[in-house]
């Protein structure tokens, strides 16, 4: 895994979309804040992530599901 701001933004956006715990969860609040500055492509999906983005996505999902 290496630092790439686009991979990070795309991976965390997808992870928050897929793993948030409902509207009252902290991860949903984070997704809402992120939506104010990150506008993803309509074609963004897990399959469109780079290999680095996929690693970041997997780690983000684990972190979100563990309660951060």
CHARMM-style PDB file with segment names, atoms N, HN, CA, C and O in Angstrom:
ATOM      1  N   UNK     1       0.848  -1.167   0.000  1.00  0.00      PROA
ATOM      2  CA  UNK     1       0.000   0.000   0.000  1.00  0.00      PROA
ATOM      3  C   UNK     1       0.900   1.238   0.000  1.00  0.00      PROA
ATOM      4  O   UNK     1       1.882   1.288   0.741  1.00  0.00      PROA
ATOM      5  N   UNK     2       0.577   2.223  -0.815  1.00  0.00      PROA
ATOM      6  HN  UNK     2      -0.221   2.183  -1.417  1.00  0.00      PROA
ATOM      7  CA  UNK     2       1.326   3.456  -0.866  1.00  0.00      PROA
ATOM      8  C   UNK     2       0.360   4.632  -0.909  1.00  0.00      PROA
ATOM      9  O   UNK     2      -0.831   4.461  -1.166  1.00  0.00      PROA
ATOM     10  N   UNK     3       0.886   5.834  -0.652  1.00  0.00      PROA
ATOM     11  HN  UNK     3       1.854   5.974  -0.443  1.00  0.00      PROA
ATOM     12  CA  UNK     3       0.054   7.028  -0.577  1.00  0.00      PROA
ATOM     13  C   UNK     3      -0.299   7.526  -1.970  1.00  0.00      PROA
ATOM     14  O   UNK     3       0.584   7.847  -2.765  1.00  0.00      PROA
ATOM     15  N   UNK     4      -1.576   7.586  -2.259  1.00  0.00      PROA
ATOM     16  HN  UNK     4      -2.294   7.325  -1.613  1.00  0.00      PROA
ATOM     17  CA  UNK     4      -2.107   8.195  -3.474  1.00  0.00      PROA
ATOM     18  C   UNK     4      -3.463   8.776  -3.089  1.00  0.00      PROA
ATOM     19  O   UNK     4      -4.405   8.032  -2.817  1.00  0.00      PROA
ATOM     20  N   UNK     5      -3.561  10.085  -3.065  1.00  0.00      PROA
ATOM     21  HN  UNK     5      -2.796  10.689  -3.286  1.00  0.00      PROA
ATOM     22  CA  UNK     5      -4.767  10.729  -2.535  1.00  0.00      PROA
ATOM     23  C   UNK     5      -6.045  10.330  -3.277  1.00  0.00      PROA
ATOM     24  O   UNK     5      -7.116  10.287  -2.673  1.00  0.00      PROA
ATOM     25  N   UNK     6      -5.946  10.040  -4.567  1.00  0.00      PROA
ATOM     26  HN  UNK     6      -5.076  10.075  -5.057  1.00  0.00      PROA
ATOM     27  CA  UNK     6      -7.136   9.636  -5.313  1.00  0.00      PROA
ATOM     28  C   UNK     6      -7.567   8.218  -4.939  1.00  0.00      PROA
ATOM     29  O   UNK     6      -8.757   7.945  -4.783  1.00  0.00      PROA
ATOM     30  N   UNK     7      -6.593   7.322  -4.797  1.00  0.00      PROA
ATOM     31  HN  UNK     7      -5.626   7.544  -4.924  1.00  0.00      PROA
ATOM     32  CA  UNK     7      -6.909   5.969  -4.345  1.00  0.00      PROA
ATOM     33  C   UNK     7      -7.552   6.000  -2.967  1.00  0.00      PROA
ATOM     34  O   UNK     7      -8.523   5.290  -2.706  1.00  0.00      PROA
ATOM     35  N   UNK     8      -7.002   6.827  -2.091  1.00  0.00      PROA
ATOM     36  HN  UNK     8      -6.213   7.403  -2.302  1.00  0.00      PROA
ATOM     37  CA  UNK     8      -7.509   6.921  -0.723  1.00  0.00      PROA
ATOM     38  C   UNK     8      -8.944   7.440  -0.716  1.00  0.00      PROA
ATOM     39  O   UNK     8      -9.808   6.867  -0.052  1.00  0.00      PROA
ATOM     40  N   UNK     9      -9.199   8.519  -1.449  1.00  0.00      PROA
ATOM     41  HN  UNK     9      -8.497   8.984  -1.987  1.00  0.00      PROA
ATOM     42  CA  UNK     9     -10.546   9.103  -1.474  1.00  0.00      PROA
ATOM     43  C   UNK     9     -11.564   8.129  -2.059  1.00  0.00      PROA
ATOM     44  O   UNK     9     -12.645   7.945  -1.499  1.00  0.00      PROA
ATOM     45  N   UNK    10     -11.221   7.511  -3.176  1.00  0.00      PROA
ATOM     46  HN  UNK    10     -10.343   7.661  -3.631  1.00  0.00      PROA
ATOM     47  CA  UNK    10     -12.152   6.569  -3.803  1.00  0.00      PROA
ATOM     48  C   UNK    10     -12.405   5.360  -2.909  1.00  0.00      PROA
ATOM     49  O   UNK    10     -13.548   4.935  -2.740  1.00  0.00      PROA
ATOM     50  N   UNK    11     -11.336   4.804  -2.335  1.00  0.00      PROA
ATOM     51  HN  UNK    11     -10.407   5.149  -2.472  1.00  0.00      PROA
ATOM     52  CA  UNK    11     -11.470   3.608  -1.505  1.00  0.00      PROA
ATOM     53  C   UNK    11     -12.281   3.898  -0.245  1.00  0.00      PROA
ATOM     54  O   UNK    11     -13.163   3.118   0.114  1.00  0.00      PROA
ATOM     55  N   UNK    12     -11.994   5.002   0.425  1.00  0.00      PROA
ATOM     56  HN  UNK    12     -11.277   5.636   0.133  1.00  0.00      PROA
ATOM     57  CA  UNK    12     -12.743   5.321   1.645  1.00  0.00      PROA
ATOM     58  C   UNK    12     -14.198   5.655   1.335  1.00  0.00      PROA
ATOM     59  O   UNK    12     -15.086   5.298   2.109  1.00  0.00      PROA
ATOM     60  N   UNK    13     -14.455   6.322   0.236  1.00  0.00      PROA
ATOM     61  HN  UNK    13     -13.733   6.611  -0.393  1.00  0.00      PROA
ATOM     62  CA  UNK    13     -15.840   6.623  -0.136  1.00  0.00      PROA
ATOM     63  C   UNK    13     -16.631   5.332  -0.318  1.00  0.00      PROA
ATOM     64  O   UNK    13     -17.730   5.188   0.218  1.00  0.00      PROA
ATOM     65  N   UNK    14     -16.070   4.402  -1.074  1.00  0.00      PROA
ATOM     66  HN  UNK    14     -15.177   4.519  -1.510  1.00  0.00      PROA
ATOM     67  CA  UNK    14     -16.762   3.127  -1.297  1.00  0.00      PROA
ATOM     68  C   UNK    14     -16.907   2.332   0.003  1.00  0.00      PROA
ATOM     69  O   UNK    14     -17.950   1.727   0.252  1.00  0.00      PROA
ATOM     70  N   UNK    15     -15.865   2.336   0.821  1.00  0.00      PROA
ATOM     71  HN  UNK    15     -15.018   2.828   0.619  1.00  0.00      PROA
ATOM     72  CA  UNK    15     -15.927   1.606   2.090  1.00  0.00      PROA
ATOM     73  C   UNK    15     -17.011   2.188   2.994  1.00  0.00      PROA
ATOM     74  O   UNK    15     -17.767   1.441   3.615  1.00  0.00      PROA
ATOM     75  N   UNK    16     -17.090   3.498   3.071  1.00  0.00      PROA
ATOM     76  HN  UNK    16     -16.476   4.105   2.566  1.00  0.00      PROA
ATOM     77  CA  UNK    16     -18.114   4.131   3.900  1.00  0.00      PROA
ATOM     78  C   UNK    16     -19.509   3.859   3.346  1.00  0.00      PROA
ATOM     79  O   UNK    16     -20.452   3.658   4.111  1.00  0.00      PROA
ATOM     80  N   UNK    17     -19.644   3.852   2.022  1.00  0.00      PROA
ATOM     81  HN  UNK    17     -18.877   4.015   1.401  1.00  0.00      PROA
ATOM     82  CA  UNK    17     -20.945   3.536   1.418  1.00  0.00      PROA
ATOM     83  C   UNK    17     -21.360   2.101   1.724  1.00  0.00      PROA
ATOM     84  O   UNK    17     -22.524   1.836   2.025  1.00  0.00      PROA
ATOM     85  N   UNK    18     -20.411   1.183   1.646  1.00  0.00      PROA
ATOM     86  HN  UNK    18     -19.466   1.398   1.401  1.00  0.00      PROA
ATOM     87  CA  UNK    18     -20.710  -0.241   1.806  1.00  0.00      PROA
ATOM     88  C   UNK    18     -20.829  -0.687   3.261  1.00  0.00      PROA
ATOM     89  O   UNK    18     -21.551  -1.642   3.548  1.00  0.00      PROA
ATOM     90  N   UNK    19     -20.142  -0.023   4.181  1.00  0.00      PROA
ATOM     91  HN  UNK    19     -19.555   0.753   3.948  1.00  0.00      PROA
ATOM     92  CA  UNK    19     -20.023  -0.554   5.542  1.00  0.00      PROA
ATOM     93  C   UNK    19     -20.594   0.330   6.646  1.00  0.00      PROA
ATOM     94  O   UNK    19     -20.453  -0.011   7.820  1.00  0.00      PROA
ATOM     95  N   UNK    20     -21.231   1.450   6.316  1.00  0.00      PROA
ATOM     96  HN  UNK    20     -21.345   1.727   5.362  1.00  0.00      PROA
ATOM     97  CA  UNK    20     -21.736   2.300   7.397  1.00  0.00      PROA
ATOM     98  C   UNK    20     -22.845   1.569   8.154  1.00  0.00      PROA
ATOM     99  O   UNK    20     -23.482   0.659   7.624  1.00  0.00      PROA
ATOM    100  N   UNK    21     -23.055   1.974   9.372  1.00  0.00      PROA
ATOM    101  HN  UNK    21     -22.536   2.713   9.803  1.00  0.00      PROA
ATOM    102  CA  UNK    21     -24.013   1.284  10.227  1.00  0.00      PROA
ATOM    103  C   UNK    21     -25.363   1.946  10.314  1.00  0.00      PROA
ATOM    104  O   UNK    21     -26.056   1.778  11.318  1.00  0.00      PROA
ATOM    105  N   UNK    22     -25.765   2.686   9.314  1.00  0.00      PROA
ATOM    106  HN  UNK    22     -25.202   2.822   8.499  1.00  0.00      PROA
ATOM    107  CA  UNK    22     -27.054   3.369   9.350  1.00  0.00      PROA
ATOM    108  C   UNK    22     -26.887   4.858   9.578  1.00  0.00      PROA
ATOM    109  O   UNK    22     -25.785   5.335   9.847  1.00  0.00      PROA
ATOM    110  N   UNK    23     -27.975   5.582   9.470  1.00  0.00      PROA
ATOM    111  HN  UNK    23     -28.870   5.195   9.252  1.00  0.00      PROA
ATOM    112  CA  UNK    23     -27.907   7.043   9.526  1.00  0.00      PROA
ATOM    113  C   UNK    23     -27.434   7.605  10.852  1.00  0.00      PROA
ATOM    114  O   UNK    23     -26.979   8.748  10.890  1.00  0.00      PROA
ATOM    115  N   UNK    24     -27.518   6.874  11.913  1.00  0.00      PROA
ATOM    116  HN  UNK    24     -27.888   5.945  11.881  1.00  0.00      PROA
ATOM    117  CA  UNK    24     -27.079   7.401  13.205  1.00  0.00      PROA
ATOM    118  C   UNK    24     -25.643   6.999  13.540  1.00  0.00      PROA
ATOM    119  O   UNK    24     -25.158   7.305  14.629  1.00  0.00      PROA
ATOM    120  N   UNK    25     -24.968   6.327  12.633  1.00  0.00      PROA
ATOM    121  HN  UNK    25     -25.362   6.078  11.749  1.00  0.00      PROA
ATOM    122  CA  UNK    25     -23.607   5.857  12.907  1.00  0.00      PROA
ATOM    123  C   UNK    25     -22.558   6.930  12.592  1.00  0.00      PROA
ATOM    124  O   UNK    25     -22.781   7.786  11.736  1.00  0.00      PROA
ATOM    125  N   UNK    26     -21.423   6.880  13.282  1.00  0.00      PROA
ATOM    126  HN  UNK    26     -21.242   6.184  13.977  1.00  0.00      PROA
ATOM    127  CA  UNK    26     -20.326   7.813  12.987  1.00  0.00      PROA
ATOM    128  C   UNK    26     -19.798   7.682  11.557  1.00  0.00      PROA
ATOM    129  O   UNK    26     -19.388   8.670  10.948  1.00  0.00      PROA
ATOM    130  N   UNK    27     -19.811   6.465  11.030  1.00  0.00      PROA
ATOM    131  HN  UNK    27     -20.144   5.662  11.524  1.00  0.00      PROA
ATOM    132  CA  UNK    27     -19.313   6.289   9.664  1.00  0.00      PROA
ATOM    133  C   UNK    27     -20.245   6.930   8.636  1.00  0.00      PROA
ATOM    134  O   UNK    27     -19.783   7.383   7.589  1.00  0.00      PROA
ATOM    135  N   UNK    28     -21.533   6.975   8.914  1.00  0.00      PROA
ATOM    136  HN  UNK    28     -21.909   6.607   9.765  1.00  0.00      PROA
ATOM    137  CA  UNK    28     -22.473   7.655   8.008  1.00  0.00      PROA
ATOM    138  C   UNK    28     -22.246   9.161   8.065  1.00  0.00      PROA
ATOM    139  O   UNK    28     -22.306   9.842   7.042  1.00  0.00      PROA
ATOM    140  N   UNK    29     -21.986   9.677   9.265  1.00  0.00      PROA
ATOM    141  HN  UNK    29     -21.938   9.123  10.096  1.00  0.00      PROA
ATOM    142  CA  UNK    29     -21.680  11.107   9.399  1.00  0.00      PROA
ATOM    143  C   UNK    29     -20.407  11.450   8.634  1.00  0.00      PROA
ATOM    144  O   UNK    29     -20.318  12.503   8.002  1.00  0.00      PROA
ATOM    145  N   UNK    30     -19.433  10.565   8.695  1.00  0.00      PROA
ATOM    146  HN  UNK    30     -19.505   9.710   9.208  1.00  0.00      PROA
ATOM    147  CA  UNK    30     -18.185  10.787   7.961  1.00  0.00      PROA
ATOM    148  C   UNK    30     -18.438  10.759   6.452  1.00  0.00      PROA
ATOM    149  O   UNK    30     -17.873  11.567   5.714  1.00  0.00      PROA
ATOM    150  N   UNK    31     -19.275   9.843   5.998  1.00  0.00      PROA
ATOM    151  HN  UNK    31     -19.733   9.187   6.598  1.00  0.00      PROA
ATOM    152  CA  UNK    31     -19.630   9.774   4.579  1.00  0.00      PROA
ATOM    153  C   UNK    31     -20.321  11.068   4.149  1.00  0.00      PROA
ATOM    154  O   UNK    31     -20.050  11.581   3.064  1.00  0.00      PROA
ATOM    155  N   UNK    32     -21.199  11.593   4.979  1.00  0.00      PROA
ATOM    156  HN  UNK    32     -21.419  11.176   5.861  1.00  0.00      PROA
ATOM    157  CA  UNK    32     -21.898  12.839   4.658  1.00  0.00      PROA
ATOM    158  C   UNK    32     -20.926  14.005   4.552  1.00  0.00      PROA
ATOM    159  O   UNK    32     -21.041  14.831   3.647  1.00  0.00      PROA
ATOM    160  N   UNK    33     -19.963  14.076   5.479  1.00  0.00      PROA
ATOM    161  HN  UNK    33     -19.869  13.405   6.214  1.00  0.00      PROA
ATOM    162  CA  UNK    33     -18.953  15.135   5.415  1.00  0.00      PROA
ATOM    163  C   UNK    33     -18.090  14.976   4.163  1.00  0.00      PROA
ATOM    164  O   UNK    33     -17.764  15.957   3.494  1.00  0.00      PROA
ATOM    165  N   UNK    34     -17.729  13.743   3.859  1.00  0.00      PROA
ATOM    166  HN  UNK    34     -17.993  12.947   4.402  1.00  0.00      PROA
ATOM    167  CA  UNK    34     -16.892  13.485   2.690  1.00  0.00      PROA
ATOM    168  C   UNK    34     -17.616  13.875   1.402  1.00  0.00      PROA
ATOM    169  O   UNK    34     -16.986  14.344   0.454  1.00  0.00      PROA
ATOM    170  N   UNK    35     -18.913  13.686   1.367  1.00  0.00      PROA
ATOM    171  HN  UNK    35     -19.424  13.305   2.138  1.00  0.00      PROA
ATOM    172  CA  UNK    35     -19.701  14.016   0.178  1.00  0.00      PROA
ATOM    173  C   UNK    35     -19.707  15.510  -0.123  1.00  0.00      PROA
ATOM    174  O   UNK    35     -20.040  15.916  -1.236  1.00  0.00      PROA
ATOM    175  N   UNK    36     -19.341  16.330   0.856  1.00  0.00      PROA
ATOM    176  HN  UNK    36     -19.070  16.001   1.761  1.00  0.00      PROA
ATOM    177  CA  UNK    36     -19.316  17.773   0.617  1.00  0.00      PROA
ATOM    178  C   UNK    36     -18.097  18.194  -0.206  1.00  0.00      PROA
ATOM    179  O   UNK    36     -18.120  19.252  -0.834  1.00  0.00      PROA
ATOM    180  N   UNK    37     -17.035  17.386  -0.215  1.00  0.00      PROA
ATOM    181  HN  UNK    37     -17.016  16.526   0.295  1.00  0.00      PROA
ATOM    182  CA  UNK    37     -15.840  17.757  -0.982  1.00  0.00      PROA
ATOM    183  C   UNK    37     -15.409  16.703  -2.004  1.00  0.00      PROA
ATOM    184  O   UNK    37     -14.528  16.977  -2.818  1.00  0.00      PROA
ATOM    185  N   UNK    38     -15.992  15.528  -1.987  1.00  0.00      PROA
ATOM    186  HN  UNK    38     -16.708  15.306  -1.325  1.00  0.00      PROA
ATOM    187  CA  UNK    38     -15.615  14.486  -2.940  1.00  0.00      PROA
ATOM    188  C   UNK    38     -16.823  14.079  -3.757  1.00  0.00      PROA
ATOM    189  O   UNK    38     -17.810  13.579  -3.217  1.00  0.00      PROA
ATOM    190  N   UNK    39     -16.742  14.292  -5.050  1.00  0.00      PROA
ATOM    191  HN  UNK    39     -15.940  14.697  -5.489  1.00  0.00      PROA
ATOM    192  CA  UNK    39     -17.817  13.918  -5.977  1.00  0.00      PROA
ATOM    193  C   UNK    39     -17.288  12.793  -6.867  1.00  0.00      PROA
ATOM    194  O   UNK    39     -16.574  13.059  -7.834  1.00  0.00      PROA
ATOM    195  N   UNK    40     -17.625  11.547  -6.555  1.00  0.00      PROA
ATOM    196  HN  UNK    40     -18.204  11.331  -5.769  1.00  0.00      PROA
ATOM    197  CA  UNK    40     -17.077  10.426  -7.318  1.00  0.00      PROA
ATOM    198  C   UNK    40     -17.688  10.312  -8.713  1.00  0.00      PROA
ATOM    199  O   UNK    40     -18.775  10.819  -8.990  1.00  0.00      PROA
ATOM    200  N   UNK    41     -16.962   9.642  -9.554  1.00  0.00      PROA
ATOM    201  HN  UNK    41     -16.079   9.230  -9.329  1.00  0.00      PROA
ATOM    202  CA  UNK    41     -17.458   9.335 -10.893  1.00  0.00      PROA
ATOM    203  C   UNK    41     -18.647   8.388 -10.771  1.00  0.00      PROA
ATOM    204  O   UNK    41     -18.662   7.538  -9.880  1.00  0.00      PROA
ATOM    205  N   UNK    42     -19.637   8.514 -11.639  1.00  0.00      PROA
ATOM    206  HN  UNK    42     -19.625   9.205 -12.362  1.00  0.00      PROA
ATOM    207  CA  UNK    42     -20.753   7.564 -11.614  1.00  0.00      PROA
ATOM    208  C   UNK    42     -20.298   6.125 -11.900  1.00  0.00      PROA
ATOM    209  O   UNK    42     -21.007   5.169 -11.584  1.00  0.00      PROA
ATOM    210  N   UNK    43     -19.130   5.986 -12.490  1.00  0.00      PROA
ATOM    211  HN  UNK    43     -18.554   6.763 -12.746  1.00  0.00      PROA
ATOM    212  CA  UNK    43     -18.610   4.660 -12.826  1.00  0.00      PROA
ATOM    213  C   UNK    43     -17.748   4.065 -11.716  1.00  0.00      PROA
ATOM    214  O   UNK    43     -17.224   2.961 -11.865  1.00  0.00      PROA
ATOM    215  N   UNK    44     -17.597   4.787 -10.603  1.00  0.00      PROA
ATOM    216  HN  UNK    44     -18.023   5.684 -10.483  1.00  0.00      PROA
ATOM    217  CA  UNK    44     -16.764   4.292  -9.510  1.00  0.00      PROA
ATOM    218  C   UNK    44     -17.383   3.042  -8.905  1.00  0.00      PROA
ATOM    219  O   UNK    44     -18.560   3.024  -8.544  1.00  0.00      PROA
ATOM    220  N   UNK    45     -16.577   2.007  -8.802  1.00  0.00      PROA
ATOM    221  HN  UNK    45     -15.621   2.021  -9.095  1.00  0.00      PROA
ATOM    222  CA  UNK    45     -17.004   0.756  -8.175  1.00  0.00      PROA
ATOM    223  C   UNK    45     -15.767   0.064  -7.619  1.00  0.00      PROA
ATOM    224  O   UNK    45     -14.640   0.491  -7.868  1.00  0.00      PROA
ATOM    225  N   UNK    46     -15.985  -0.984  -6.882  1.00  0.00      PROA
ATOM    226  HN  UNK    46     -16.901  -1.331  -6.681  1.00  0.00      PROA
ATOM    227  CA  UNK    46     -14.860  -1.734  -6.331  1.00  0.00      PROA
ATOM    228  C   UNK    46     -13.993  -2.281  -7.454  1.00  0.00      PROA
ATOM    229  O   UNK    46     -12.768  -2.324  -7.337  1.00  0.00      PROA
ATOM    230  N   UNK    47     -14.623  -2.694  -8.534  1.00  0.00      PROA
ATOM    231  HN  UNK    47     -15.618  -2.660  -8.630  1.00  0.00      PROA
ATOM    232  CA  UNK    47     -13.882  -3.252  -9.664  1.00  0.00      PROA
ATOM    233  C   UNK    47     -13.030  -2.201 -10.372  1.00  0.00      PROA
ATOM    234  O   UNK    47     -12.030  -2.548 -11.002  1.00  0.00      PROA
ATOM    235  N   UNK    48     -13.404  -0.927 -10.282  1.00  0.00      PROA
ATOM    236  HN  UNK    48     -14.216  -0.645  -9.770  1.00  0.00      PROA
ATOM    237  CA  UNK    48     -12.645   0.122 -10.966  1.00  0.00      PROA
ATOM    238  C   UNK    48     -11.468   0.644 -10.146  1.00  0.00      PROA
ATOM    239  O   UNK    48     -10.677   1.447 -10.642  1.00  0.00      PROA
ATOM    240  N   UNK    49     -11.345   0.196  -8.896  1.00  0.00      PROA
ATOM    241  HN  UNK    49     -11.987  -0.456  -8.493  1.00  0.00      PROA
ATOM    242  CA  UNK    49     -10.222   0.629  -8.060  1.00  0.00      PROA
ATOM    243  C   UNK    49      -8.913   0.031  -8.566  1.00  0.00      PROA
ATOM    244  O   UNK    49      -8.888  -1.058  -9.140  1.00  0.00      PROA
ATOM    245  N   UNK    50      -7.835   0.765  -8.341  1.00  0.00      PROA
ATOM    246  HN  UNK    50      -7.856   1.649  -7.875  1.00  0.00      PROA
ATOM    247  CA  UNK    50      -6.512   0.217  -8.637  1.00  0.00      PROA
ATOM    248  C   UNK    50      -6.201  -0.860  -7.596  1.00  0.00      PROA
ATOM    249  O   UNK    50      -6.944  -1.021  -6.627  1.00  0.00      PROA
ATOM    250  N   UNK    51      -5.119  -1.586  -7.791  1.00  0.00      PROA
ATOM    251  HN  UNK    51      -4.516  -1.455  -8.577  1.00  0.00      PROA
ATOM    252  CA  UNK    51      -4.720  -2.596  -6.803  1.00  0.00      PROA
ATOM    253  C   UNK    51      -4.460  -1.931  -5.453  1.00  0.00      PROA
ATOM    254  O   UNK    51      -4.841  -2.460  -4.409  1.00  0.00      PROA
ATOM    255  N   UNK    52      -3.810  -0.772  -5.483  1.00  0.00      PROA
ATOM    256  HN  UNK    52      -3.501  -0.342  -6.331  1.00  0.00      PROA
ATOM    257  CA  UNK    52      -3.559  -0.032  -4.254  1.00  0.00      PROA
ATOM    258  C   UNK    52      -4.879   0.412  -3.619  1.00  0.00      PROA
ATOM    259  O   UNK    52      -5.055   0.307  -2.405  1.00  0.00      PROA
ATOM    260  N   UNK    53      -5.799   0.905  -4.441  1.00  0.00      PROA
ATOM    261  HN  UNK    53      -5.657   0.991  -5.427  1.00  0.00      PROA
ATOM    262  CA  UNK    53      -7.108   1.322  -3.941  1.00  0.00      PROA
ATOM    263  C   UNK    53      -7.869   0.171  -3.317  1.00  0.00      PROA
ATOM    264  O   UNK    53      -8.564   0.352  -2.317  1.00  0.00      PROA
ATOM    265  N   UNK    54      -7.743  -1.013  -3.900  1.00  0.00      PROA
ATOM    266  HN  UNK    54      -7.179  -1.160  -4.712  1.00  0.00      PROA
ATOM    267  CA  UNK    54      -8.421  -2.197  -3.350  1.00  0.00      PROA
ATOM    268  C   UNK    54      -7.858  -2.573  -1.982  1.00  0.00      PROA
ATOM    269  O   UNK    54      -8.607  -2.960  -1.085  1.00  0.00      PROA
ATOM    270  N   UNK    55      -6.545  -2.459  -1.824  1.00  0.00      PROA
ATOM    271  HN  UNK    55      -5.937  -2.144  -2.552  1.00  0.00      PROA
ATOM    272  CA  UNK    55      -5.933  -2.726  -0.509  1.00  0.00      PROA
ATOM    273  C   UNK    55      -6.432  -1.723   0.519  1.00  0.00      PROA
ATOM    274  O   UNK    55      -6.745  -2.092   1.650  1.00  0.00      PROA
ATOM    275  N   UNK    56      -6.507  -0.456   0.128  1.00  0.00      PROA
ATOM    276  HN  UNK    56      -6.253  -0.156  -0.791  1.00  0.00      PROA
ATOM    277  CA  UNK    56      -6.998   0.588   1.032  1.00  0.00      PROA
ATOM    278  C   UNK    56      -8.464   0.333   1.376  1.00  0.00      PROA
ATOM    279  O   UNK    56      -8.866   0.477   2.531  1.00  0.00      PROA
ATOM    280  N   UNK    57      -9.259  -0.043   0.380  1.00  0.00      PROA
ATOM    281  HN  UNK    57      -8.932  -0.160  -0.558  1.00  0.00      PROA
ATOM    282  CA  UNK    57     -10.676  -0.346   0.597  1.00  0.00      PROA
ATOM    283  C   UNK    57     -10.846  -1.487   1.605  1.00  0.00      PROA
ATOM    284  O   UNK    57     -11.645  -1.384   2.535  1.00  0.00      PROA
ATOM    285  N   UNK    58     -10.099  -2.560   1.417  1.00  0.00      PROA
ATOM    286  HN  UNK    58      -9.449  -2.643   0.661  1.00  0.00      PROA
ATOM    287  CA  UNK    58     -10.200  -3.707   2.331  1.00  0.00      PROA
ATOM    288  C   UNK    58      -9.835  -3.311   3.756  1.00  0.00      PROA
ATOM    289  O   UNK    58     -10.517  -3.692   4.707  1.00  0.00      PROA
ATOM    290  N   UNK    59      -8.754  -2.541   3.901  1.00  0.00      PROA
ATOM    291  HN  UNK    59      -8.200  -2.230   3.128  1.00  0.00      PROA
ATOM    292  CA  UNK    59      -8.332  -2.094   5.234  1.00  0.00      PROA
ATOM    293  C   UNK    59      -9.367  -1.148   5.840  1.00  0.00      PROA
ATOM    294  O   UNK    59      -9.636  -1.212   7.039  1.00  0.00      PROA
ATOM    295  N   UNK    60      -9.946  -0.273   5.023  1.00  0.00      PROA
ATOM    296  HN  UNK    60      -9.727  -0.221   4.049  1.00  0.00      PROA
ATOM    297  CA  UNK    60     -10.955   0.662   5.521  1.00  0.00      PROA
ATOM    298  C   UNK    60     -12.207  -0.073   5.981  1.00  0.00      PROA
ATOM    299  O   UNK    60     -12.780   0.264   7.017  1.00  0.00      PROA
ATOM    300  N   UNK    61     -12.632  -1.071   5.222  1.00  0.00      PROA
ATOM    301  HN  UNK    61     -12.167  -1.345   4.380  1.00  0.00      PROA
ATOM    302  CA  UNK    61     -13.815  -1.853   5.621  1.00  0.00      PROA
ATOM    303  C   UNK    61     -13.570  -2.554   6.955  1.00  0.00      PROA
ATOM    304  O   UNK    61     -14.439  -2.554   7.826  1.00  0.00      PROA
ATOM    305  N   UNK    62     -12.399  -3.146   7.113  1.00  0.00      PROA
ATOM    306  HN  UNK    62     -11.693  -3.146   6.405  1.00  0.00      PROA
ATOM    307  CA  UNK    62     -12.080  -3.803   8.382  1.00  0.00      PROA
ATOM    308  C   UNK    62     -12.113  -2.815   9.531  1.00  0.00      PROA
ATOM    309  O   UNK    62     -12.624  -3.112  10.611  1.00  0.00      PROA
ATOM    310  N   UNK    63     -11.556  -1.625   9.283  1.00  0.00      PROA
ATOM    311  HN  UNK    63     -11.140  -1.384   8.406  1.00  0.00      PROA
ATOM    312  CA  UNK    63     -11.509  -0.614  10.333  1.00  0.00      PROA
ATOM    313  C   UNK    63     -12.915  -0.112  10.694  1.00  0.00      PROA
ATOM    314  O   UNK    63     -13.224   0.078  11.870  1.00  0.00      PROA
ATOM    315  N   UNK    64     -13.751   0.098   9.693  1.00  0.00      PROA
ATOM    316  HN  UNK    64     -13.500  -0.057   8.738  1.00  0.00      PROA
ATOM    317  CA  UNK    64     -15.115   0.575   9.928  1.00  0.00      PROA
ATOM    318  C   UNK    64     -15.926  -0.473  10.682  1.00  0.00      PROA
ATOM    319  O   UNK    64     -16.620  -0.158  11.648  1.00  0.00      PROA
ATOM    320  N   UNK    65     -15.832  -1.712  10.236  1.00  0.00      PROA
ATOM    321  HN  UNK    65     -15.268  -1.969   9.451  1.00  0.00      PROA
ATOM    322  CA  UNK    65     -16.604  -2.784  10.860  1.00  0.00      PROA
ATOM    323  C   UNK    65     -16.122  -3.108  12.276  1.00  0.00      PROA
ATOM    324  O   UNK    65     -16.880  -3.639  13.087  1.00  0.00      PROA
ATOM    325  N   UNK    66     -14.863  -2.786  12.568  1.00  0.00      PROA
ATOM    326  HN  UNK    66     -14.247  -2.354  11.909  1.00  0.00      PROA
ATOM    327  CA  UNK    66     -14.326  -2.999  13.917  1.00  0.00      PROA
ATOM    328  C   UNK    66     -14.692  -1.840  14.848  1.00  0.00      PROA
ATOM    329  O   UNK    66     -14.387  -1.882  16.040  1.00  0.00      PROA
ATOM    330  N   UNK    67     -15.340  -0.813  14.310  1.00  0.00      PROA
ATOM    331  HN  UNK    67     -15.588  -0.779  13.342  1.00  0.00      PROA
ATOM    332  CA  UNK    67     -15.757   0.302  15.141  1.00  0.00      PROA
ATOM    333  C   UNK    67     -14.774   1.436  15.164  1.00  0.00      PROA
ATOM    334  O   UNK    67     -14.863   2.323  16.013  1.00  0.00      PROA
ATOM    335  N   UNK    68     -13.843   1.423  14.249  1.00  0.00      PROA
ATOM    336  HN  UNK    68     -13.771   0.703  13.559  1.00  0.00      PROA
ATOM    337  CA  UNK    68     -12.805   2.444  14.145  1.00  0.00      PROA
ATOM    338  C   UNK    68     -12.184   2.556  15.492  1.00  0.00      PROA
ATOM    339  OT1 UNK    68     -11.268   3.355  15.685  1.00  0.00      PROA
TER     340      UNK     68
END
